[in-house]
Amino acid sequence: MAISPLDPNAPDFTRRYTNLADPRLGAVALKANDEFFAAKERMLNPEPPVFIPGKYDANGKWMDGWETRRKRETGSDWCLIKLARPGNIEGVDMDTTHFTGNYPPAASLEACYEAEGDPHEDTEWIEIIPATSLQGNSHHYLTANSTRAFTHVRLNIYPDGGLARLRIYGQPRADWHGAEKGALVNLAAIENGAYIVSANNQHFGHASNLLMPGRGQDMGDGWETRRRREPGNDWCLIALAIPGVIRKVEVDTLHFKGNYPHSCLLQAANVTSGTDSSLITQSMFWPTLLPEEKLAMDKLHEFETNVVPLGVVTHVRFNIIPDGGVSRLRLWGEIPNTRKA
């Protein structure tokens, strides 16, 4: 899997929130009125868009995104997307990378909530991104103007053209009501709302990959840091999906063989105040959740007996010693007071 570089100019919502349009989490491009030049599904691909000179198919130049034919009548084109999880939308990235003479001059985004099934003719649509001018070969980071929960979005492009990628950043609304008392849930699941607060290094792979469902596809589908040439160790901070009591830890080094960490150590705390940025310094002094444990290559490690009972926690600091790559991290715990998030 190719690695999307971290855009230093991207707003905080691209790091703080989950991409609800990620097909790896279950998002689906349901329908488009036109996809003559490029299929709608490509627009949701989690990998960065590519351009392949000289590649053509039966309809023309192959493009890595969604692209409609040139419109010869009034109107606009649209694509309907089912989000991976219901959630409030904080912002979007409309990415026209590699689309230069064929990008839409403008686009807008509508959203709706349908608890069961897909949108229909009576569905209430709310405009969360008004018609906005676009440029070619560019990211367009746009803040949404609604905090309601949504299940579907409709992308409108005016009048036609192509979009390489669409990212919908938001907070999943997990329903914890009725969860069985004492049952263990993965508090670090990105699909439930967990997120990476910060990481000291993400040179070869994003720390957010740690929280993805399933097992990693390859080394690119994990968190991997550069080779450390100075004292210390690498780390990342995780905000749990919901406060809970962690009982079991899983550290998966699948695919990491000559580059897995020598060991790991976890710290945790119940944070009731402060900002995400203030946690970086605080986390160095958090109590130990899991004492330093030796890791092995290409292996799923399960730790339970050595997990320290810290009570309810909201955040975890995952230390890898000294550096290297980890595919997935699972933090299994109990929710003390079941409620709807």
ROPASE-99917 format. One line per 10 residues: number of its first residue (from 1); their letters; for each residue x, y negated, z of N, C-alpha, C, CB. Coordinates in steps of 0.02 Angstrom, whole numbers, always signed. Glycine has a CB too. Layout:
% ROPASE-99917
NUM	a	X Y Z X Y Z X Y Z X Y Z; ... $
//
This chain:
% ROPASE-99917
1	maispldpna	+42 +60 +0 +0 +0 +0 +44 -62 +0 -48 +0 +61; +29 -107 -46 +67 -170 -49 +51 -213 +11 +52 -207 -114; +99 -254 +30 +92 -296 +89 +77 -367 +67 +155 -294 +133; +21 -395 +92 +5 -465 +78 +47 -509 +124 -71 -479 +89; +86 -553 +95 +126 -597 +138 +82 -643 +179 +176 -639 +96; +104 -659 +240 +67 -706 +281 +75 -776 +254 +91 -702 +354; +20 -809 +239 +21 -876 +212 +31 -925 +269 -44 -892 +172; +88 -959 +272 +99 -1006 +328 +51 -1065 +328 +170 -1032 +326; +20 -1078 +271 -27 -1134 +265 -99 -1114 +279 -21 -1166 +197; -111 -1051 +291 -179 -1028 +303 -204 -1052 +371 -183 -952 +298 $
11	pdftrrytnl	-268 -1069 +377 -295 -1092 +441 -298 -1035 +491 -365 -1121 +431; -308 -1053 +554 -307 -1004 +608 -360 -950 +600 -316 -1039 +674; -417 -967 +569 -470 -917 +566 -450 -855 +525 -533 -947 +536; -401 -861 +481 -378 -803 +443 -338 -755 +486 -336 -826 +383; -311 -779 +542 -273 -736 +587 -316 -715 +647 -210 -772 +611; -360 -759 +668 -400 -747 +728 -458 -698 +716 -427 -812 +755; -486 -698 +655 -547 -660 +643 -537 -603 +593 -600 -706 +618; -585 -558 +593 -584 -499 +550 -611 -516 +480 -626 -442 +581; -581 -485 +429 -608 -492 +362 -668 -445 +355 -554 -476 +307; -728 -473 +362 -789 -433 +360 -804 -407 +290 -847 -475 +385 $
21	adprlgaval	-767 -429 +240 -776 -405 +172 -723 -353 +153 -773 -463 +123; -691 -322 +203 -639 -272 +190 -671 -204 +178 -590 -269 +250; -661 -174 +119 -692 -108 +105 -665 -53 +151 -680 -88 +33; -606 -63 +180 -579 -13 +227 -622 -9 +290 -507 -29 +244; -659 -62 +304 -703 -63 +362 -775 -45 +343 -702 -131 +395; -788 -40 +278 -854 -21 +255 -890 -72 +213 -896 -7 +313; -859 -128 +196 -890 -178 +153 -899 -149 +82 -848 -243 +151; -953 -171 +49 -968 -146 -18 -991 -203 -63 -1022 -90 -15; -965 -206 -123 -991 -252 -174 -1051 -217 -206 -936 -271 -229; -1111 -239 -190 -1172 -203 -209 -1193 -215 -281 -1228 -222 -164 $
31	kandeffaak	-1193 -278 -302 -1221 -294 -367 -1194 -361 -391 -1298 -296 -364; -1186 -367 -456 -1168 -431 -487 -1209 -438 -551 -1092 -435 -502; -1226 -499 -569 -1265 -508 -630 -1224 -496 -692 -1296 -577 -631; -1157 -500 -684 -1112 -490 -741 -1043 -472 -715 -1108 -553 -786; -1012 -422 -745 -943 -404 -728 -909 -377 -791 -940 -351 -670; -920 -415 -845 -898 -393 -911 -822 -383 -914 -919 -444 -964; -783 -431 -889 -711 -426 -896 -676 -390 -838 -682 -495 -903; -705 -394 -778 -672 -363 -720 -723 -345 -668 -618 -411 -690; -717 -285 -640 -767 -257 -594 -768 -295 -528 -753 -184 -581; -828 -302 -501 -838 -338 -438 -800 -307 -380 -912 -340 -421 $
41	ermlnpeppv	-791 -241 -379 -757 -208 -324 -684 -231 -315 -758 -133 -335; -653 -251 -370 -582 -273 -365 -575 -335 -322 -554 -286 -435; -627 -375 -319 -624 -438 -281 -616 -426 -206 -688 -479 -294; -635 -367 -182 -631 -351 -111 -568 -311 -93 -692 -313 -89; -528 -295 -142 -468 -256 -131 -424 -288 -77 -427 -247 -196; -405 -251 -24 -364 -281 +29 -293 -296 +8 -363 -236 +88; -270 -267 -46 -202 -281 -69 -200 -347 -107 -177 -223 -114; -141 -378 -111 -137 -442 -147 -149 -432 -221 -68 -474 -135; -179 -481 -255 -192 -474 -327 -127 -472 -367 -236 -531 -351; -130 -436 -422 -71 -429 -466 -90 -452 -536 -45 -356 -467 $
51	fipgkydang	-40 -468 -575 -49 -485 -646 -4 -439 -686 -34 -560 -661; -33 -404 -735 +5 -357 -776 +5 -382 -848 -24 -286 -771; +59 -414 -870 +62 -439 -939 +52 -382 -989 +129 -475 -952; +12 -395 -1040 +3 -347 -1093 -47 -292 -1078 +67 -317 -1109; -79 -293 -1020 -128 -242 -1004 -197 -265 -1025 -127 -225 -929; -228 -226 -1069 -295 -241 -1094 -338 -178 -1088 -293 -265 -1167; -404 -189 -1084 -451 -133 -1088 -499 -146 -1145 -489 -123 -1020; -553 -108 -1147 -599 -113 -1204 -632 -181 -1210 -653 -60 -1198; -637 -218 -1156 -671 -283 -1157 -624 -343 -1160 -715 -290 -1098; -558 -331 -1156 -512 -387 -1159 -456 -381 -1108 -549 -452 -1148 $
61	kwmdgwetrr	-429 -437 -1087 -373 -437 -1041 -394 -410 -973 -345 -508 -1033; -354 -363 -947 -368 -335 -880 -348 -385 -827 -330 -268 -870; -396 -400 -782 -382 -447 -728 -398 -414 -660 -423 -512 -737; -358 -431 -611 -365 -402 -544 -411 -446 -502 -296 -394 -510; -476 -437 -512 -526 -475 -477 -593 -464 -509 -508 -550 -476; -641 -507 -494 -707 -504 -526 -709 -559 -579 -765 -512 -473; -727 -541 -641 -730 -591 -694 -789 -578 -740 -665 -590 -735; -828 -631 -751 -886 -627 -795 -869 -653 -865 -945 -666 -765; -914 -639 -911 -905 -664 -979 -918 -739 -983 -951 -627 -1029; -899 -770 -1038 -912 -842 -1047 -987 -853 -1056 -873 -870 -1109 $
71	kretgsdwcl	-1016 -894 -1013 -1088 -905 -1014 -1107 -953 -1070 -1113 -933 -946; -1158 -934 -1109 -1181 -974 -1166 -1251 -1000 -1155 -1177 -934 -1230; -1274 -997 -1091 -1340 -1025 -1075 -1335 -1056 -1006 -1396 -970 -1078; -1388 -1089 -984 -1387 -1121 -918 -1386 -1068 -863 -1447 -1168 -910; -1369 -1090 -803 -1369 -1044 -746 -1299 -1032 -719 -1400 -978 -766; -1294 -984 -673 -1231 -968 -642 -1227 -893 -629 -1221 -1008 -576; -1168 -869 -614 -1159 -798 -600 -1154 -787 -525 -1095 -772 -635; -1168 -725 -504 -1170 -710 -433 -1150 -638 -419 -1240 -724 -404; -1128 -627 -357 -1110 -560 -334 -1136 -551 -263 -1033 -548 -338; -1169 -495 -250 -1198 -479 -185 -1153 -430 -148 -1269 -451 -192 $
81	iklarpgnie	-1135 -446 -86 -1088 -405 -47 -1118 -387 +20 -1021 -442 -38; -1115 -324 +38 -1135 -302 +105 -1073 -303 +150 -1166 -231 +104; -1077 -339 +205 -1020 -345 +250 -1009 -278 +287 -1031 -401 +301; -947 -269 +309 -929 -208 +343 -967 -200 +409 -854 -206 +356; -977 -255 +444 -1013 -256 +508 -1053 -321 +511 -964 -250 +568; -1111 -321 +544 -1144 -385 +556 -1098 -430 +597 -1213 -374 +592; -1097 -493 +581 -1053 -538 +618 -1064 -610 +599 -981 -519 +607; -1040 -655 +643 -1042 -726 +626 -982 -743 +583 -1044 -769 +691; -992 -786 +534 -940 -803 +486 -909 -869 +504 -969 -805 +414; -842 -869 +512 -805 -929 +532 -775 -965 +472 -751 -910 +581 $
91	gvdmdtthft	-755 -928 +422 -723 -959 +363 -712 -908 +309 -658 -991 +383; -694 -932 +250 -683 -887 +193 -620 -909 +155 -745 -888 +145; -596 -863 +115 -542 -879 +68 -565 -858 -1 -474 -843 +87; -577 -906 -45 -592 -894 -115 -526 -901 -153 -647 -942 -143; -500 -845 -174 -432 -842 -202 -435 -832 -277 -392 -785 -169; -407 -881 -314 -406 -877 -387 -336 -859 -414 -429 -944 -417; -295 -826 -373 -228 -808 -395 -229 -772 -462 -194 -764 -342; -187 -796 -509 -179 -769 -577 -237 -789 -624 -174 -694 -574; -288 -822 -598 -341 -847 -641 -326 -920 -654 -413 -838 -609; -307 -935 -716 -285 -1003 -733 -334 -1038 -781 -216 -1000 -765 $
101	gnyppaasle	-344 -1010 -840 -392 -1040 -886 -461 -1008 -881 -367 -1035 -957; -471 -965 -833 -534 -928 -828 -564 -927 -758 -523 -857 -852; -545 -974 -716 -573 -977 -648 -637 -1019 -650 -522 -1008 -598; -683 -1010 -602 -744 -1050 -600 -728 -1121 -577 -797 -1017 -553; -759 -1171 -606 -748 -1240 -582 -773 -1251 -511 -781 -1289 -629; -823 -1210 -489 -850 -1218 -422 -881 -1153 -399 -903 -1275 -421; -891 -1148 -334 -923 -1088 -304 -957 -1107 -239 -870 -1032 -293; -1006 -1067 -220 -1039 -1075 -155 -1052 -1006 -126 -1106 -1115 -163; -1070 -1005 -61 -1082 -942 -27 -1146 -947 +15 -1022 -922 +17; -1189 -897 +6 -1250 -892 +47 -1245 -828 +88 -1313 -892 +2 $
111	acyeaegdph	-1282 -826 +143 -1281 -767 +187 -1350 -753 +213 -1231 -777 +245; -1362 -690 +232 -1426 -670 +260 -1416 -615 +311 -1474 -647 +204; -1468 -601 +348 -1468 -546 +396 -1524 -498 +380 -1473 -571 +469; -1507 -437 +363 -1556 -384 +351 -1536 -325 +395 -1560 -363 +275; -1574 -313 +449 -1556 -261 +497 -1556 -192 +464 -1605 -261 +555; -1601 -181 +418 -1606 -117 +384 -1612 -129 +309 -1665 -75 +411; -1572 -94 +271 -1576 -101 +198 -1541 -162 +172 -1648 -103 +178; -1550 -173 +107 -1517 -228 +73 -1566 -285 +61 -1487 -204 +6; -1541 -344 +42 -1584 -401 +30 -1637 -386 -23 -1543 -461 +9; -1694 -420 -17 -1750 -412 -64 -1777 -481 -81 -1806 -366 -33 $
121	edtewieiip	-1832 -482 -117 -1857 -547 -142 -1881 -593 -87 -1913 -535 -191; -1897 -566 -29 -1920 -608 +27 -1864 -625 +77 -1976 -574 +64; -1804 -605 +61 -1747 -618 +107 -1734 -693 +113 -1684 -582 +82; -1721 -715 +174 -1704 -785 +186 -1628 -793 +179 -1728 -808 +256; -1607 -834 +132 -1536 -847 +121 -1518 -915 +150 -1519 -844 +45; -1461 -918 +183 -1437 -980 +212 -1371 -999 +179 -1428 -974 +290; -1365 -1059 +155 -1303 -1082 +124 -1252 -1098 +179 -1315 -1144 +78; -1197 -1061 +180 -1146 -1073 +231 -1083 -1107 +202 -1126 -1007 +264; -1075 -1102 +136 -1022 -1140 +101 -1056 -1175 +43 -962 -1094 +78; -1064 -1241 +43 -1095 -1275 -13 -1051 -1271 -75 -1109 -1348 +4 $
131	atslqgnshh	-1080 -1288 -132 -1042 -1288 -195 -979 -1329 -187 -1085 -1316 -253; -922 -1297 -199 -856 -1326 -187 -813 -1318 -249 -822 -1294 -126; -777 -1371 -266 -733 -1368 -325 -675 -1320 -312 -706 -1438 -342; -658 -1282 -364 -602 -1235 -360 -548 -1255 -409 -627 -1163 -375; -487 -1231 -394 -430 -1240 -438 -404 -1171 -459 -373 -1282 -403; -367 -1170 -513 -339 -1107 -535 -279 -1085 -494 -319 -1112 -608; -269 -1020 -490 -210 -991 -458 -198 -1018 -387 -148 -1004 -501; -252 -1020 -348 -247 -1052 -282 -291 -1017 -231 -266 -1126 -286; -271 -1023 -167 -315 -1004 -111 -359 -1064 -95 -273 -982 -48; -422 -1049 -77 -468 -1102 -55 -495 -1080 +12 -526 -1113 -108 $
141	yltanstraf	-467 -1108 +65 -488 -1092 +134 -543 -1140 +154 -428 -1096 +184; -602 -1113 +167 -661 -1154 +180 -694 -1132 +245 -711 -1149 +121; -711 -1180 +286 -743 -1166 +350 -818 -1159 +342 -727 -1221 +401; -847 -1107 +371 -920 -1097 +367 -955 -1143 +416 -938 -1023 +380; -1019 -1159 +400 -1055 -1206 +442 -1112 -1173 +481 -1083 -1262 +400; -1106 -1108 +495 -1157 -1073 +534 -1124 -1020 +577 -1210 -1042 +488; -1150 -1010 +638 -1122 -959 +683 -1172 -902 +694 -1103 -990 +750; -1225 -900 +654 -1273 -845 +659 -1241 -780 +634 -1337 -860 +619; -1270 -725 +655 -1246 -660 +630 -1276 -646 +561 -1264 -602 +679; -1234 -618 +516 -1256 -602 +449 -1235 -531 +431 -1227 -653 +398 $
151	thvrlniypd	-1270 -502 +383 -1254 -435 +359 -1232 -434 +286 -1314 -389 +368; -1253 -484 +248 -1239 -488 +176 -1220 -559 +157 -1300 -463 +134; -1181 -565 +103 -1167 -630 +74 -1178 -627 -1 -1094 -653 +91; -1193 -685 -30 -1201 -691 -102 -1155 -746 -126 -1275 -705 -123; -1106 -727 -166 -1059 -774 -195 -1087 -800 -261 -989 -742 -205; -1091 -865 -267 -1113 -896 -330 -1055 -933 -361 -1173 -945 -317; -1043 -921 -425 -990 -957 -462 -1023 -997 -518 -936 -908 -490; -999 -1058 -527 -1030 -1105 -574 -983 -1125 -630 -1054 -1168 -537; -999 -1111 -693 -1055 -1068 -714 -1034 -995 -721 -1084 -1094 -780; -969 -984 -730 -944 -916 -744 -869 -914 -727 -956 -895 -819 $
161	gglarlriyg	-836 -859 -741 -764 -855 -730 -744 -798 -685 -739 -920 -701; -685 -806 -655 -657 -751 -616 -628 -773 -550 -606 -716 -655; -636 -729 -500 -608 -739 -434 -567 -677 -417 -664 -752 -380; -504 -688 -397 -460 -631 -383 -480 -595 -319 -388 -654 -377; -491 -632 -265 -508 -603 -201 -557 -647 -163 -444 -592 -158; -599 -615 -124 -644 -650 -78 -635 -619 -9 -719 -645 -101; -615 -660 +39 -608 -638 +108 -660 -676 +150 -535 -651 +135; -696 -639 +192 -748 -668 +235 -726 -657 +307 -819 -637 +221; -702 -708 +340 -674 -701 +407 -727 -717 +460 -613 -747 +416; -736 -670 +506 -786 -680 +558 -777 -634 +616 -854 -673 +529 $
171	qpradwhgae	-822 -639 +664 -821 -599 +725 -875 -546 +721 -830 -643 +788; -857 -482 +719 -909 -430 +718 -953 -434 +780 -877 -360 +713; -1017 -421 +771 -1064 -420 +827 -1078 -347 +844 -1130 -459 +810; -1036 -318 +885 -1047 -249 +906 -1103 -247 +958 -982 -219 +935; -1145 -196 +954 -1200 -188 +1001 -1179 -138 +1054 -1266 -166 +965; -1162 -163 +1113 -1140 -118 +1167 -1198 -96 +1211 -1087 -153 +1210; -1257 -122 +1198 -1314 -105 +1240 -1330 -30 +1232 -1375 -148 +1221; -1338 +3 +1289 -1355 +73 +1287 -1296 +120 +1281 -1401 +86 +1231; -1235 +93 +1281 -1177 +137 +1279 -1176 +181 +1341 -1111 +96 +1274; -1160 +245 +1332 -1162 +292 +1386 -1112 +273 +1440 -1148 +363 +1361 $
181	kgalvnlaai	-1135 +272 +1502 -1092 +254 +1558 -1036 +304 +1564 -1133 +250 +1623; -974 +279 +1570 -916 +322 +1577 -887 +345 +1511 -933 +380 +1617; -922 +334 +1455 -896 +355 +1390 -838 +310 +1370 -952 +352 +1336; -789 +340 +1337 -731 +301 +1315 -743 +274 +1245 -667 +344 +1317; -729 +210 +1236 -733 +178 +1171 -666 +146 +1155 -791 +126 +1168; -651 +139 +1091 -588 +108 +1071 -595 +32 +1077 -568 +128 +999; -567 +5 +1130 -572 -67 +1143 -529 -108 +1097 -554 -82 +1215; -483 -75 +1060 -438 -110 +1014 -460 -101 +941 -367 -85 +1023; -523 -82 +929 -547 -72 +861 -564 -138 +829 -608 -25 +860; -534 -152 +772 -547 -216 +738 -619 -221 +716 -501 -223 +677 $
191	engayivsan	-650 -165 +700 -720 -166 +678 -768 -183 +735 -739 -100 +647; -744 -177 +798 -785 -196 +855 -772 -268 +878 -771 -149 +913; -721 -300 +849 -707 -369 +866 -640 -382 +898 -759 -394 +911; -598 -330 +908 -531 -341 +933 -490 -378 +881 -497 -273 +952; -440 -416 +903 -398 -452 +856 -329 -463 +884 -430 -518 +837; -282 -478 +839 -213 -493 +858 -208 -568 +875 -163 -475 +801; -189 -582 +937 -180 -651 +958 -115 -679 +928 -179 -657 +1035; -62 -640 +933 +3 -662 +908 +50 -602 +903 +34 -717 +954; +101 -610 +863 +154 -559 +857 +219 -596 +843 +138 -506 +801; +273 -572 +872 +336 -608 +863 +367 -598 +795 +385 -588 +917 $
201	nqhfghasnl	+349 -542 +761 +377 -529 +695 +330 -482 +657 +449 -497 +701; +318 -498 +593 +276 -455 +550 +307 -451 +481 +202 -484 +546; +372 -439 +479 +410 -445 +417 +386 -394 +364 +483 -435 +430; +377 -332 +384 +361 -280 +336 +287 -259 +337 +404 -220 +347; +251 -276 +389 +181 -255 +394 +145 -295 +447 +177 -181 +410; +82 -310 +434 +42 -352 +478 +23 -314 +543 -21 -376 +443; +27 -348 +598 +9 -317 +662 -65 -298 +663 +24 -365 +720; -107 -333 +626 -178 -317 +625 -192 -247 +598 -216 -368 +583; -145 -219 +561 -153 -150 +536 -159 -100 +594 -95 -131 +491; -129 -117 +651 -132 -73 +709 -203 -58 +730 -94 -104 +767 $
211	lmpgrgqdmg	-248 -105 +718 -317 -101 +744 -366 -74 +693 -339 -170 +766; -342 -55 +634 -386 -32 +581 -410 +40 +595 -350 -34 +514; -467 +59 +567 -492 +127 +577 -452 +178 +538 -566 +131 +556; -459 +241 +556 -424 +295 +521 -350 +295 +534 -437 +290 +447; -314 +337 +498 -242 +339 +503 -211 +303 +444 -216 +413 +507; -150 +279 +452 -118 +239 +399 -108 +278 +335 -53 +213 +424; -112 +243 +278 -102 +274 +213 -28 +285 +198 -134 +232 +159; +13 +237 +220 +85 +239 +208 +118 +189 +255 +101 +223 +133; +183 +177 +246 +218 +131 +291 +193 +59 +285 +292 +133 +277; +165 +41 +227 +139 -26 +219 +75 -37 +258 +128 -41 +146 $
221	dgwetrrrre	+43 +17 +278 -20 +13 +314 -8 +22 +389 -70 +67 +288; +34 -22 +416 +51 -20 +487 +86 -85 +505 +95 +41 +503; +107 -90 +567 +145 -148 +590 +219 -130 +592 +121 -173 +660; +259 -165 +553 +331 -151 +553 +370 -217 +555 +351 -111 +490; +418 -221 +601 +459 -281 +609 +526 -272 +575 +469 -297 +684; +562 -326 +567 +629 -323 +538 +676 -287 +587 +656 -395 +522; +736 -272 +564 +786 -241 +608 +811 -295 +656 +844 -210 +567; +804 -281 +721 +825 -329 +772 +901 -327 +781 +790 -315 +840; +934 -385 +778 +1006 -390 +786 +1025 -430 +848 +1038 -422 +723; +976 -440 +892 +989 -478 +953 +954 -442 +1011 +963 -552 +946 $
231	pgndwclial	+971 -459 +1072 +940 -426 +1130 +864 -437 +1131 +971 -452 +1196; +829 -394 +1169 +757 -402 +1175 +719 -349 +1137 +736 -469 +1153; +654 -362 +1129 +612 -314 +1093 +556 -352 +1058 +583 -261 +1141; +522 -318 +1012 +467 -348 +976 +401 -334 +1012 +465 -321 +903; +350 -375 +998 +287 -369 +1034 +230 -400 +994 +293 -403 +1103; +170 -380 +1013 +110 -413 +988 +58 -415 +1044 +81 -377 +925; +15 -466 +1042 -38 -475 +1091 -105 -458 +1060 -38 -547 +1119; -145 -420 +1096 -210 -397 +1070 -265 -421 +1117 -211 -320 +1063; -316 -453 +1088 -377 -469 +1125 -426 -412 +1115 -407 -538 +1102; -448 -381 +1169 -493 -324 +1163 -562 -346 +1137 -500 -289 +1231 $
241	aipgvirkve	-597 -299 +1107 -663 -314 +1080 -712 -333 +1135 -689 -254 +1042; -702 -305 +1194 -744 -320 +1252 -704 -301 +1314 -813 -280 +1249; -712 -338 +1369 -674 -319 +1429 -690 -247 +1451 -690 -367 +1487; -638 -211 +1472 -648 -142 +1491 -591 -115 +1532 -657 -100 +1430; -600 -54 +1557 -550 -19 +1597 -517 +33 +1553 -583 +14 +1661; -453 +23 +1537 -418 +67 +1491 -397 +131 +1527 -356 +32 +1461; -415 +188 +1498 -400 +253 +1527 -350 +294 +1486 -464 +293 +1535; -346 +280 +1421 -305 +320 +1377 -275 +277 +1322 -345 +379 +1347; -213 +291 +1303 -178 +253 +1251 -154 +301 +1197 -119 +212 +1280; -164 +283 +1134 -138 +321 +1077 -92 +276 +1036 -195 +349 +1033 $
251	vdtlhfkgny	-32 +299 +1024 +16 +264 +982 +35 +311 +925 +80 +242 +1023; +19 +290 +864 +28 +333 +805 +85 +305 +762 -37 +338 +764; +138 +345 +753 +194 +324 +711 +193 +360 +643 +261 +339 +747; +133 +380 +621 +125 +413 +557 +162 +375 +501 +51 +421 +539; +201 +411 +461 +240 +385 +404 +305 +350 +424 +197 +337 +364; +312 +332 +487 +373 +298 +510 +422 +351 +536 +358 +245 +565; +476 +361 +499 +522 +416 +514 +592 +390 +533 +528 +462 +454; +623 +352 +490 +689 +324 +508 +683 +255 +537 +733 +323 +447; +622 +233 +550 +612 +164 +571 +559 +157 +626 +593 +122 +512; +545 +210 +662 +497 +206 +718 +532 +176 +779 +467 +276 +734 $
261	phscllqaan	+494 +146 +825 +526 +118 +885 +553 +173 +930 +475 +75 +925; +606 +158 +966 +634 +206 +1014 +583 +221 +1069 +699 +180 +1045; +547 +170 +1092 +499 +178 +1146 +449 +121 +1144 +534 +181 +1213; +399 +125 +1187 +349 +72 +1192 +330 +62 +1265 +286 +89 +1150; +303 +4 +1279 +279 -14 +1346 +221 -61 +1338 +336 -47 +1389; +168 -51 +1377 +109 -93 +1372 +96 -130 +1437 +47 -50 +1354; +77 -193 +1431 +56 -235 +1487 -15 -258 +1473 +104 -295 +1497; -52 -276 +1526 -121 -298 +1516 -141 -345 +1572 -168 -237 +1515; -195 -383 +1558 -220 -431 +1607 -292 -448 +1593 -177 -496 +1607; -326 -473 +1643 -394 -498 +1636 -389 -574 +1631 -440 -475 +1696 $
271	vtsgtdssli	-393 -600 +1571 -384 -672 +1559 -452 -707 +1560 -348 -684 +1491; -459 -755 +1604 -523 -790 +1612 -519 -863 +1589 -545 -788 +1683; -459 -887 +1575 -452 -957 +1553 -390 -963 +1510 -450 -1005 +1613; -382 -1021 +1479 -325 -1033 +1436 -342 -1022 +1363 -267 -989 +1456; -294 -1035 +1320 -302 -1028 +1248 -259 -970 +1223 -284 -1094 +1210; -272 -950 +1161 -231 -896 +1132 -157 -912 +1134 -253 -882 +1061; -140 -975 +1117 -69 -993 +1115 -36 -992 +1184 -62 -1063 +1084; -75 -1006 +1236 -46 -1006 +1304 -32 -936 +1329 -92 -1042 +1351; -62 -886 +1297 -53 -817 +1321 +16 -789 +1306 -105 -772 +1290; +51 -817 +1257 +116 -789 +1237 +164 -789 +1296 +145 -829 +1178 $
281	tqsmfwptll	+169 -846 +1330 +214 -850 +1388 +186 -810 +1446 +224 -923 +1408; +121 -817 +1459 +91 -781 +1515 +102 -706 +1510 +17 -796 +1518; +97 -679 +1450 +98 -606 +1441 +163 -574 +1463 +84 -590 +1369; +217 -612 +1464 +281 -584 +1485 +278 -560 +1558 +337 -635 +1477; +232 -588 +1596 +228 -573 +1668 +167 -531 +1687 +227 -638 +1707; +131 -507 +1637 +73 -465 +1652 +95 -399 +1682 +32 -453 +1588; +52 -368 +1724 +70 -303 +1753 +73 -248 +1700 +19 -284 +1807; +108 -196 +1716 +117 -140 +1670 +55 -97 +1666 +178 -98 +1691; +33 -84 +1606 -22 -38 +1593 +3 +33 +1579 -66 -63 +1535; +56 +36 +1538 +88 +100 +1522 +164 +90 +1528 +69 +125 +1450 $
291	peeklamdkl	+197 +125 +1575 +270 +119 +1582 +304 +140 +1517 +296 +162 +1640; +367 +121 +1510 +403 +136 +1448 +401 +211 +1433 +476 +111 +1453; +380 +227 +1372 +374 +296 +1349 +413 +306 +1285 +300 +316 +1339; +449 +361 +1281 +488 +378 +1221 +441 +396 +1165 +537 +436 +1235; +457 +372 +1105 +417 +388 +1046 +456 +434 +999 +397 +323 +1009; +420 +467 +955 +450 +511 +905 +424 +490 +836 +433 +587 +919; +459 +511 +785 +440 +491 +717 +378 +528 +694 +498 +504 +668; +337 +494 +653 +283 +525 +616 +238 +567 +662 +311 +569 +560; +216 +538 +717 +180 +577 +767 +126 +535 +802 +228 +606 +819; +70 +568 +819 +19 +537 +860 +33 +552 +933 -52 +562 +839 $
301	hefetnvvpl	+48 +499 +971 +64 +506 +1042 +2 +489 +1084 +124 +461 +1062; -13 +531 +1133 -69 +519 +1177 -44 +513 +1248 -122 +576 +1171; -62 +458 +1281 -41 +445 +1350 -103 +435 +1393 +6 +384 +1354; -109 +473 +1445 -167 +467 +1489 -148 +469 +1563 -217 +522 +1474; -107 +517 +1581 -90 +524 +1653 -48 +466 +1678 -53 +590 +1664; -9 +435 +1634 +35 +380 +1656 +4 +311 +1649 +99 +382 +1616; -58 +308 +1625 -91 +243 +1619 -108 +216 +1689 -156 +248 +1575; -84 +156 +1703 -93 +126 +1769 -164 +98 +1775 -40 +70 +1782; -200 +113 +1829 -268 +87 +1838 -268 +13 +1858 -306 +128 +1890; -276 -30 +1809 -274 -103 +1822 -343 -133 +1829 -237 -138 +1766 $
311	gvvthvrfni	-395 -93 +1822 -462 -120 +1823 -480 -151 +1756 -468 -173 +1878; -528 -197 +1756 -551 -227 +1694 -498 -275 +1666 -618 -266 +1706; -483 -266 +1602 -435 -310 +1568 -466 -335 +1504 -368 -273 +1554; -440 -391 +1479 -465 -421 +1417 -413 -423 +1362 -489 -492 +1431; -347 -420 +1382 -293 -426 +1334 -238 -376 +1350 -264 -498 +1333; -202 -356 +1297 -146 -308 +1305 -87 -334 +1265 -166 -237 +1280; -27 -328 +1296 +35 -342 +1261 +68 -275 +1244 +83 -388 +1304; +77 -263 +1180 +107 -201 +1155 +180 -215 +1138 +68 -173 +1093; +225 -187 +1178 +297 -196 +1167 +326 -134 +1133 +333 -209 +1234; +362 -146 +1077 +399 -91 +1046 +473 -105 +1058 +383 -84 +969 $
321	ipdggvsrlr	+510 -54 +1075 +580 -62 +1098 +627 -22 +1054 +587 -41 +1172; +676 -55 +1020 +681 -128 +1016 +641 -158 +958 +754 -148 +1008; +628 -118 +906 +595 -142 +846 +567 -82 +809 +643 -183 +800; +543 -92 +748 +521 -36 +707 +449 -41 +685 +530 +27 +744; +420 +18 +669 +352 +19 +641 +307 +68 +677 +355 +36 +569; +244 +47 +685 +191 +88 +714 +130 +82 +669 +174 +66 +787; +97 +138 +657 +40 +139 +612 -24 +116 +645 +31 +208 +584; -42 +146 +702 -104 +129 +736 -95 +129 +812 -160 +179 +716; -137 +89 +845 -139 +87 +918 -213 +92 +938 -106 +21 +947; -228 +140 +981 -296 +148 +1007 -293 +138 +1083 -325 +218 +989 $
331	lwgeipntrk	-340 +99 +1109 -345 +87 +1180 -414 +109 +1203 -331 +12 +1198; -418 +170 +1229 -482 +199 +1248 -500 +179 +1319 -480 +276 +1240; -560 +152 +1327 -579 +130 +1394 -654 +130 +1405 -554 +61 +1405; -672 +115 +1466 -742 +111 +1487 -764 +38 +1490 -754 +145 +1555; -827 +27 +1473 -857 -40 +1480 -893 -41 +1546 -905 -57 +1419; -871 -81 +1594 -899 -77 +1661 -972 -97 +1666 -860 -121 +1707; -992 -148 +1630 -1061 -171 +1630 -1086 -173 +1558 -1068 -241 +1664; -1124 -122 +1539 -1146 -118 +1470 -1193 -177 +1455 -1182 -51 +1457; -1177 -210 +1399 -1218 -268 +1379 -1211 -277 +1305 -1197 -333 +1417; -1252 -318 +1278 -1249 -333 +1206 -1201 -390 +1195 -1319 -351 +1178 $
341	a	-1150 -379 +1151 -1100 -431 +1139 -1131 -489 +1102 -1041 -403 +1101 $
//
